[in-house]
Amino acid sequence: MASSNAAQVLLCVVKWIFHLIPVLKNRIPKPGGWLMSLLTLGYGGDKLLKLEFLSEYYFYYGLFKFESKIYIFNPRLVRHAINKLEKGAEHYLENSPLKNTLLGSSQKYPETRRAIASLFRKTSIEERAAIMIGDIQEMCEKFRGEPNGVVNVTKWSFLMALDIVGHVLLELDFHALGKKQEEMIRAMAVLHKCYALGEITSDSEEFREANTKFDDITHVVLEEALNIDDDTMQRKRLVKSLHDACGFNEAKDNMKLFLLAGTETTASTIPVALYLLVKYPRLQDELRKEAEELLESVMADPTKLLPKIESFLSEVLRLYPIAPFISRQIYEPVTLGDIHLDQHADVIIFTWGIHRSTHLWDRARDFLPFRFLNNSKTSGNMYIPFGAGSRVCIGQHLAWLELRLAIAMMLYQFRFEHAHETPELRFVVDWVHAVIHPDKDFLFRVVSTQNETIKL
C-alpha cells in the first residue's frame, strides 16, 4: 500500500512536469516502459484507473495509444469521432451472444434502429410509465419481506429491470420478481461471470452451456411473443417490428441485447446511487423530502420534474458512467482534427476520462449531487453517459425514467442504512460490451418510513 501511494504521488509529479513540455503536433503519444512500470506500481492491475491517469497526463494531446487502441477524450476530436466513424463493436463481439445485434453490426444498425425507433421515443416510453411503476412497487414489496431488514438491492434491481424490459419493451410477463425466470437468470449470471468478473473464459464449457441455454430461452420467448394476436394491441409491438425488419434469428439476437443491456444500467446504477445516499444521509433525507412532495404528481404525469433527484442521478452517471467508453472502427484512413488515423485503427471514446477530467469539470473527482440542479448537463457537450450523435443509446429514455421513478419511490418508502454486509464501492469492467459493474452485490439495511404504501 505504501509503495502504491508513493507511486501515485510520483505519477502526479511526473504529470506536472510533462505538462510543461510543449505538445508535439500531429502525434499520437503512448506511454513508455518506465511510465507503464509506474502505473503498474501505482494502480496494480486496475486498467480503468491507469487509463484515467493517462487521459489527464496526455490531456493537451487529446488522445493516446494504449494496448494497440487509440483513446480519445478531447471534446473536438470526440465530436469528430462520434459523427465520422462507424460503430466498432463487431470484432470485439466475436464470441459474444450479441455479435449479430444492432450493437455488433454497423451495417445492420441503421435499418434495425429505424424499424424500432418509434417504440423508444421519450413519449412512447412515458406512456408506459404506469406499468413501470407497478414493477418498481412490486420490488419495494419484496424489500419488506427480507429477513432482518437486510436487502440485496443488486439482485432485486436486476429482477425489477428484467420485468420492466418484458412489460415495457416486449409486452411480455416474465414474472422475474416472482422467481419465474430462474434458468434465464442463471444463464445471464454466467455471461456476467465471463465478461465482467473474468472468472471463466468464453471457450469454457460453463460459458458454452449458458450461452446455448440463453439462446434456447430467447428462441422460445420470441416464438411465444410472435404468436400473440396483434389485434389486441394498440400499436405494433417491438418483437413484431424486429421480426419484420430482420427475420427470426436476428430478432432473437436483438432480444438478447434488450434483455442484457436493459437490465445492466438499472442493476448497476441503483446500487451505486444508494451507496452514495447511505454515505451521505443528509442528502438522502433531502431527496426523500422531494420525493414526498412531488412523487404523487410525477406518478400521475411522468413528464413532471424531480429536480434534486434528477441532478443527483446525473452526477452519479457523470462520476460513474455505466458505459465507460464507446468503440469506433475505422474502415478507411481518416483525419480527426490534425491527427491522421490509419485504416482498421481501433478508436475508443473514453467517456470515463471525459467525465472525470479536471480540465473539463470543476472539482471533477468530487461528488457534487446538485452540480446539475441549475445547469445544463453538458460541459462543452461532453456529458455523454448514454453516448451521443446518431448512435446514442436507443434505450436512454427507458433507463432515465426507470431510474428517477425507482429512486423516488424507494426513498419515499424506505430509509437505507449501512449494514455489516455492505461492501466498499469497487468496479469491474466488461471490456467486450463496454459496461462497468460494482464488483459485488450491494446489501443495505432497509427501514420503512412513516409514509403510506404507494397506491397504484
C-alpha positions as CSV (number, residue, x, y, z in Angstrom):
1,M,0.0,0.0,0.0
2,A,2.8,2.4,0.9
3,S,4.6,1.8,-2.4
4,S,1.4,2.2,-4.3
5,N,0.7,5.5,-2.6
6,A,4.3,6.7,-3.3
7,A,4.0,5.7,-6.9
8,Q,0.7,7.7,-7.3
9,V,2.4,10.7,-5.8
10,L,5.3,10.3,-8.2
11,L,3.0,9.9,-11.1
12,C,1.3,13.3,-10.2
13,V,4.8,14.9,-10.1
14,V,5.7,13.4,-13.5
15,K,2.4,14.6,-15.0
16,W,3.0,18.1,-13.8
17,I,6.5,18.1,-15.4
18,F,5.2,16.6,-18.6
19,H,2.6,19.4,-18.9
20,L,5.5,21.9,-19.0
21,I,6.8,20.3,-22.2
22,P,5.5,21.7,-25.5
23,V,3.0,19.5,-27.3
24,L,4.3,17.8,-30.4
25,K,1.6,18.2,-33.1
26,N,0.2,15.5,-35.3
27,R,1.4,12.8,-32.9
28,I,-0.4,10.1,-31.0
29,P,1.6,9.6,-27.8
30,K,1.8,6.4,-25.9
31,P,3.3,5.5,-22.5
32,G,6.9,4.1,-22.5
33,G,8.2,1.3,-20.4
34,W,9.1,3.4,-17.3
35,L,5.7,5.1,-17.2
36,M,4.0,1.7,-17.6
37,S,6.0,0.4,-14.7
38,L,5.0,3.4,-12.5
39,L,1.3,2.9,-13.5
40,T,1.5,-0.8,-12.5
41,L,3.2,0.1,-9.2
42,G,0.6,2.8,-8.5
43,Y,-2.6,1.1,-9.7
44,G,-1.8,-2.6,-9.9
45,G,-4.0,-4.4,-12.5
46,D,-6.7,-1.7,-12.5
47,K,-6.7,-0.8,-16.1
48,L,-9.5,1.7,-15.7
49,L,-7.5,3.8,-13.2
50,K,-4.5,3.6,-15.5
51,L,-6.5,5.0,-18.4
52,E,-8.0,7.7,-16.2
53,F,-4.5,8.8,-15.3
54,L,-3.3,8.7,-18.9
55,S,-6.2,10.8,-20.0
56,E,-5.1,13.6,-17.6
57,Y,-1.4,13.0,-18.5
58,Y,-1.9,13.4,-22.2
59,F,-4.8,15.9,-22.0
60,Y,-3.1,18.5,-24.2
61,Y,-2.7,15.9,-26.9
62,G,-6.3,14.9,-26.7
63,L,-5.6,11.3,-27.2
64,F,-3.1,8.5,-26.6
65,K,-2.4,4.9,-27.6
66,F,-2.6,2.1,-25.1
67,E,-2.6,-1.7,-25.9
68,S,-3.0,-1.0,-29.6
69,K,-6.1,1.1,-29.2
70,I,-6.4,4.9,-29.5
71,Y,-8.2,6.6,-26.7
72,I,-9.8,10.0,-27.4
73,F,-11.0,12.5,-24.9
74,N,-10.5,15.9,-26.4
75,P,-14.1,17.4,-26.9
76,R,-13.4,18.5,-30.5
77,L,-11.9,15.1,-31.5
78,V,-14.6,13.2,-29.7
79,R,-17.3,15.1,-31.7
80,H,-15.5,14.3,-34.9
81,A,-15.1,10.6,-34.0
82,I,-18.8,10.2,-33.0
83,N,-20.0,11.8,-36.2
84,K,-17.5,10.4,-38.7
85,L,-16.6,6.9,-37.5
86,E,-18.6,3.7,-37.7
87,K,-19.7,1.6,-34.7
88,G,-16.7,-0.6,-33.8
89,A,-18.0,-3.4,-31.7
90,E,-18.3,-6.3,-34.1
91,H,-14.8,-7.6,-33.9
92,Y,-14.9,-7.3,-30.1
93,L,-18.1,-9.3,-30.0
94,E,-16.8,-12.3,-32.0
95,N,-17.5,-14.7,-29.1
96,S,-20.4,-12.7,-27.7
97,P,-24.1,-13.6,-27.8
98,L,-24.6,-10.0,-29.0
99,K,-22.5,-10.4,-32.1
100,N,-25.4,-10.3,-34.6
101,T,-27.3,-7.5,-32.9
102,L,-27.6,-3.8,-33.8
103,L,-24.8,-3.3,-31.2
104,G,-22.5,-5.6,-33.1
105,S,-23.1,-4.7,-36.7
106,S,-22.6,-1.3,-38.2
107,Q,-24.1,-2.4,-41.5
108,K,-27.4,-3.7,-39.9
109,Y,-27.6,-1.0,-37.3
110,P,-29.4,1.9,-39.2
111,E,-32.0,-0.4,-40.8
112,T,-32.8,-2.2,-37.5
113,R,-32.8,1.1,-35.5
114,R,-35.2,2.7,-37.9
115,A,-37.6,-0.2,-37.6
116,I,-37.9,0.2,-33.8
117,A,-37.0,3.8,-33.1
118,S,-40.6,5.0,-32.6
119,L,-41.1,2.5,-29.7
120,F,-38.1,4.0,-27.9
121,R,-39.2,7.6,-28.2
122,K,-39.5,9.5,-24.9
123,T,-43.2,9.9,-25.3
124,S,-43.7,6.3,-26.1
125,I,-41.8,5.2,-23.0
126,E,-43.6,7.7,-20.8
127,E,-46.9,6.3,-22.0
128,R,-46.0,3.1,-20.3
129,A,-44.8,4.6,-17.0
130,A,-47.8,3.2,-15.1
131,I,-46.6,-0.4,-16.0
132,M,-43.1,0.6,-14.9
133,I,-44.4,2.0,-11.6
134,G,-46.1,-1.3,-10.9
135,D,-42.9,-3.3,-11.3
136,I,-41.0,-0.9,-9.1
137,Q,-43.6,-1.1,-6.4
138,E,-43.5,-4.9,-6.6
139,M,-39.8,-4.7,-5.9
140,C,-40.4,-2.5,-2.9
141,E,-42.8,-5.0,-1.5
142,K,-40.0,-7.6,-1.9
143,F,-37.8,-5.4,0.2
144,R,-40.4,-5.6,3.1
145,G,-40.3,-9.3,3.1
146,E,-36.5,-9.7,3.5
147,P,-35.4,-11.2,6.9
148,N,-33.6,-8.9,9.3
149,G,-34.3,-5.9,7.1
150,V,-31.1,-6.5,5.0
151,V,-31.8,-6.3,1.3
152,N,-29.7,-7.4,-1.7
153,V,-30.5,-4.3,-3.8
154,T,-28.5,-5.5,-6.7
155,K,-30.5,-8.7,-7.0
156,W,-33.9,-7.1,-6.7
157,S,-33.0,-4.2,-9.0
158,F,-31.9,-6.7,-11.7
159,L,-35.1,-8.7,-11.4
160,M,-37.2,-5.5,-11.5
161,A,-35.4,-4.3,-14.6
162,L,-36.0,-7.7,-16.3
163,D,-39.7,-7.4,-15.6
164,I,-39.7,-3.8,-16.9
165,V,-38.0,-4.9,-20.1
166,G,-40.6,-7.6,-20.5
167,H,-43.6,-5.3,-19.9
168,V,-42.4,-2.1,-21.5
169,L,-40.4,-3.2,-24.4
170,L,-41.6,-6.7,-25.2
171,E,-45.1,-6.6,-23.7
172,L,-44.5,-10.0,-22.1
173,D,-44.9,-11.1,-18.5
174,F,-41.6,-12.5,-17.3
175,H,-42.5,-12.6,-13.6
176,A,-38.8,-12.3,-12.7
177,L,-39.7,-10.7,-9.4
178,G,-41.8,-13.8,-8.7
179,K,-38.8,-16.0,-9.5
180,K,-40.3,-17.4,-12.7
181,Q,-37.2,-16.9,-14.8
182,E,-34.5,-18.9,-12.9
183,E,-33.0,-20.5,-16.0
184,M,-32.7,-17.3,-17.9
185,I,-31.2,-15.5,-14.9
186,R,-28.7,-18.3,-14.2
187,A,-27.5,-18.1,-17.9
188,M,-27.2,-14.3,-17.7
189,A,-25.2,-14.7,-14.5
190,V,-22.7,-17.0,-16.2
191,L,-22.3,-14.5,-19.0
192,H,-21.6,-11.8,-16.4
193,K,-19.1,-14.2,-14.7
194,C,-17.2,-14.4,-18.0
195,Y,-17.3,-10.8,-19.4
196,A,-17.3,-8.7,-16.2
197,L,-15.7,-10.8,-13.5
198,G,-13.3,-12.7,-15.7
199,E,-13.7,-15.8,-13.7
200,I,-14.3,-18.0,-16.8
201,T,-13.5,-17.7,-20.5
202,S,-15.7,-17.7,-23.5
203,D,-14.3,-21.0,-24.6
204,S,-15.1,-22.8,-21.3
205,E,-17.8,-25.5,-21.1
206,E,-19.7,-23.5,-18.5
207,F,-19.9,-20.5,-20.8
208,R,-20.9,-22.5,-23.8
209,E,-23.7,-24.2,-21.9
210,A,-25.0,-20.9,-20.6
211,N,-24.8,-19.3,-24.0
212,T,-26.7,-22.2,-25.6
213,K,-29.3,-22.1,-22.8
214,F,-29.8,-18.3,-23.2
215,D,-30.2,-18.8,-26.9
216,D,-32.8,-21.6,-26.4
217,I,-34.8,-19.5,-23.9
218,T,-34.9,-16.4,-26.1
219,H,-35.9,-18.6,-29.0
220,V,-38.9,-19.9,-27.1
221,V,-39.8,-16.4,-25.7
222,L,-39.7,-14.9,-29.2
223,E,-41.9,-17.7,-30.6
224,E,-44.4,-17.1,-27.8
225,A,-44.3,-13.4,-28.4
226,L,-44.9,-13.7,-32.1
227,N,-48.0,-15.9,-31.5
228,I,-49.7,-13.1,-29.6
229,D,-52.6,-11.6,-31.5
230,D,-51.6,-8.1,-32.5
231,D,-55.2,-7.1,-33.0
232,T,-55.5,-6.8,-29.2
233,M,-52.6,-4.3,-29.1
234,Q,-52.8,-0.5,-29.5
235,R,-49.6,-0.4,-31.6
236,K,-47.2,-2.7,-33.4
237,R,-45.0,-4.5,-30.8
238,L,-41.2,-4.3,-30.7
239,V,-40.8,-8.1,-31.3
240,K,-43.0,-7.9,-34.4
241,S,-41.2,-4.8,-35.7
242,L,-37.8,-6.6,-35.2
243,H,-39.1,-9.8,-36.8
244,D,-40.4,-7.9,-39.8
245,A,-37.2,-5.9,-40.2
246,C,-34.6,-8.6,-39.8
247,G,-36.1,-12.1,-39.6
248,F,-36.4,-14.5,-36.7
249,N,-32.7,-15.2,-35.9
250,E,-31.6,-11.6,-35.8
251,A,-34.8,-10.6,-33.9
252,K,-33.9,-13.3,-31.3
253,D,-30.3,-11.9,-31.0
254,N,-31.6,-8.4,-30.6
255,M,-34.0,-9.6,-27.9
256,K,-30.9,-10.8,-26.1
257,L,-29.4,-7.3,-26.4
258,F,-32.6,-5.8,-24.8
259,L,-32.6,-8.3,-22.0
260,L,-28.9,-7.8,-21.2
261,A,-28.5,-4.1,-21.8
262,G,-31.9,-3.3,-20.4
263,T,-31.0,-4.7,-17.1
264,E,-27.4,-3.6,-16.8
265,T,-27.9,0.2,-16.4
266,T,-30.5,-0.3,-13.6
267,A,-28.8,-3.1,-11.8
268,S,-25.5,-1.2,-11.8
269,T,-26.7,2.3,-11.2
270,I,-29.3,1.8,-8.4
271,P,-26.8,0.1,-6.0
272,V,-24.2,2.9,-6.7
273,A,-26.8,5.6,-6.1
274,L,-28.0,4.0,-2.8
275,Y,-24.4,3.5,-1.7
276,L,-23.8,7.3,-2.0
277,L,-27.1,8.0,-0.3
278,V,-26.1,5.8,2.6
279,K,-22.7,7.5,2.7
280,Y,-24.4,11.0,2.8
281,P,-27.5,10.5,5.0
282,R,-28.4,14.2,5.0
283,L,-28.6,14.1,1.2
284,Q,-30.8,11.0,1.4
285,D,-33.1,12.9,3.8
286,E,-33.2,15.9,1.4
287,L,-34.1,13.8,-1.6
288,R,-36.7,11.9,0.4
289,K,-38.3,15.2,1.2
290,E,-38.5,16.0,-2.5
291,A,-40.0,12.5,-3.2
292,E,-42.6,13.1,-0.5
293,E,-43.6,16.5,-2.1
294,L,-43.5,15.5,-5.8
295,L,-43.9,11.8,-6.2
296,E,-47.7,11.7,-6.5
297,S,-47.7,14.3,-9.3
298,V,-44.8,12.5,-11.1
299,M,-46.7,9.2,-10.9
300,A,-49.7,10.9,-12.4
301,D,-47.6,12.7,-15.1
302,P,-44.1,11.3,-15.6
303,T,-43.0,14.4,-17.6
304,K,-43.1,16.3,-14.3
305,L,-39.6,17.0,-12.9
306,L,-37.9,15.8,-9.8
307,P,-35.1,18.5,-9.8
308,K,-32.9,17.3,-7.0
309,I,-33.3,13.6,-7.6
310,E,-32.5,14.2,-11.3
311,S,-29.5,16.3,-10.6
312,F,-28.2,13.6,-8.1
313,L,-28.7,10.9,-10.8
314,S,-27.0,13.0,-13.4
315,E,-24.0,13.4,-11.1
316,V,-23.9,9.6,-10.4
317,L,-23.8,9.0,-14.1
318,R,-21.1,11.6,-14.6
319,L,-18.8,10.3,-11.9
320,Y,-19.6,6.6,-12.5
321,P,-20.7,6.3,-16.2
322,I,-22.0,2.8,-16.6
323,A,-20.8,2.8,-20.2
324,P,-17.2,4.0,-19.6
325,F,-16.2,4.1,-23.3
326,I,-17.6,4.0,-26.8
327,S,-15.9,1.9,-29.5
328,R,-15.4,3.1,-33.1
329,Q,-13.8,1.4,-36.1
330,I,-12.0,3.0,-39.0
331,Y,-12.6,1.2,-42.3
332,E,-10.6,3.7,-44.4
333,P,-8.0,6.3,-43.5
334,V,-9.5,9.3,-41.8
335,T,-8.3,12.6,-40.3
336,L,-9.6,13.8,-37.0
337,G,-8.5,17.4,-36.4
338,D,-4.8,17.3,-37.1
339,I,-4.4,13.6,-36.5
340,H,-4.3,11.1,-39.3
341,L,-5.6,7.6,-38.4
342,D,-4.9,4.5,-40.5
343,Q,-7.4,2.1,-41.8
344,H,-8.6,-0.5,-39.2
345,A,-7.5,1.6,-36.3
346,D,-9.4,0.9,-33.1
347,V,-10.7,4.1,-31.6
348,I,-12.1,4.4,-28.1
349,I,-14.0,7.5,-27.0
350,F,-13.1,7.4,-23.3
351,T,-16.3,8.6,-21.5
352,W,-14.9,7.7,-18.1
353,G,-11.9,10.0,-18.6
354,I,-14.0,12.8,-20.2
355,H,-16.5,12.8,-17.3
356,R,-13.7,12.9,-14.7
357,S,-11.4,15.4,-16.5
358,T,-10.1,18.2,-14.2
359,H,-9.7,20.2,-17.4
360,L,-13.4,19.9,-18.3
361,W,-15.1,19.9,-15.0
362,D,-14.9,22.0,-11.9
363,R,-14.0,19.7,-8.9
364,A,-14.1,16.8,-11.3
365,R,-13.4,14.0,-8.9
366,D,-15.8,15.3,-6.2
367,F,-19.3,14.0,-5.9
368,L,-21.5,17.1,-6.1
369,P,-25.1,15.9,-6.1
370,F,-26.6,19.3,-7.1
371,R,-24.0,20.1,-9.8
372,F,-26.7,19.9,-12.4
373,L,-29.5,21.5,-10.5
374,N,-29.5,24.8,-12.3
375,N,-27.1,24.0,-15.1
376,S,-27.1,22.1,-18.4
377,K,-25.9,18.5,-18.3
378,T,-23.0,19.3,-20.6
379,S,-19.5,20.6,-20.3
380,G,-18.7,21.6,-23.9
381,N,-21.1,18.8,-25.0
382,M,-19.1,16.3,-23.1
383,Y,-21.7,14.8,-20.8
384,I,-22.3,11.6,-22.6
385,P,-23.5,8.8,-20.2
386,F,-25.6,7.3,-23.0
387,G,-23.3,8.1,-25.9
388,A,-24.0,10.9,-28.4
389,G,-24.9,11.6,-32.0
390,S,-27.0,9.4,-34.3
391,R,-25.9,6.3,-32.4
392,V,-26.9,7.4,-28.9
393,C,-28.1,4.6,-26.7
394,I,-31.6,3.7,-28.0
395,G,-32.8,2.8,-24.5
396,Q,-31.7,6.1,-22.8
397,H,-35.3,7.3,-22.2
398,L,-36.3,3.9,-20.7
399,A,-33.2,3.9,-18.4
400,W,-33.7,7.5,-17.3
401,L,-37.4,7.2,-16.4
402,E,-36.8,3.9,-14.7
403,L,-34.0,5.3,-12.5
404,R,-35.8,8.5,-11.5
405,L,-39.0,6.7,-10.6
406,A,-37.2,3.9,-8.8
407,I,-35.1,6.2,-6.6
408,A,-38.1,8.4,-5.8
409,M,-40.4,5.5,-4.9
410,M,-37.7,3.8,-2.8
411,L,-36.8,6.9,-0.9
412,Y,-40.5,7.7,-0.3
413,Q,-41.0,4.3,1.4
414,F,-37.6,3.4,2.9
415,R,-34.5,4.7,4.7
416,F,-31.3,3.0,3.5
417,E,-28.5,2.3,6.0
418,H,-25.1,0.7,6.1
419,A,-25.2,-3.0,7.0
420,H,-22.4,-5.3,8.1
421,E,-22.8,-6.9,4.6
422,T,-22.4,-3.6,2.7
423,P,-19.2,-3.8,0.6
424,E,-16.9,-0.9,-0.5
425,L,-17.6,0.6,-3.9
426,R,-15.3,-1.0,-6.5
427,F,-15.9,-1.7,-10.1
428,V,-15.2,-4.4,-12.7
429,V,-15.2,-3.6,-16.4
430,D,-16.8,-5.7,-19.1
431,W,-14.3,-4.6,-21.8
432,V,-16.2,-6.5,-24.5
433,H,-19.6,-4.8,-24.1
434,A,-18.3,-1.5,-22.7
435,V,-20.0,-1.7,-19.3
436,I,-18.9,-1.3,-15.7
437,H,-20.5,-3.0,-12.7
438,P,-19.8,-2.9,-8.9
439,D,-17.7,-5.9,-8.2
440,K,-20.0,-7.3,-5.5
441,D,-23.8,-7.3,-4.9
442,F,-24.8,-4.4,-2.6
443,L,-26.8,-5.2,0.5
444,F,-28.2,-2.4,2.7
445,R,-30.3,-2.3,5.8
446,V,-33.7,-1.0,4.8
447,V,-36.1,0.6,7.3
448,S,-39.7,1.6,6.4
449,T,-40.6,5.2,6.6
450,Q,-43.8,6.5,8.1
451,N,-45.1,7.3,4.7
452,E,-48.1,5.3,3.4
453,T,-47.6,2.5,1.0
454,I,-47.8,3.8,-2.6
455,K,-51.3,3.1,-4.0
456,L,-51.3,2.1,-7.7
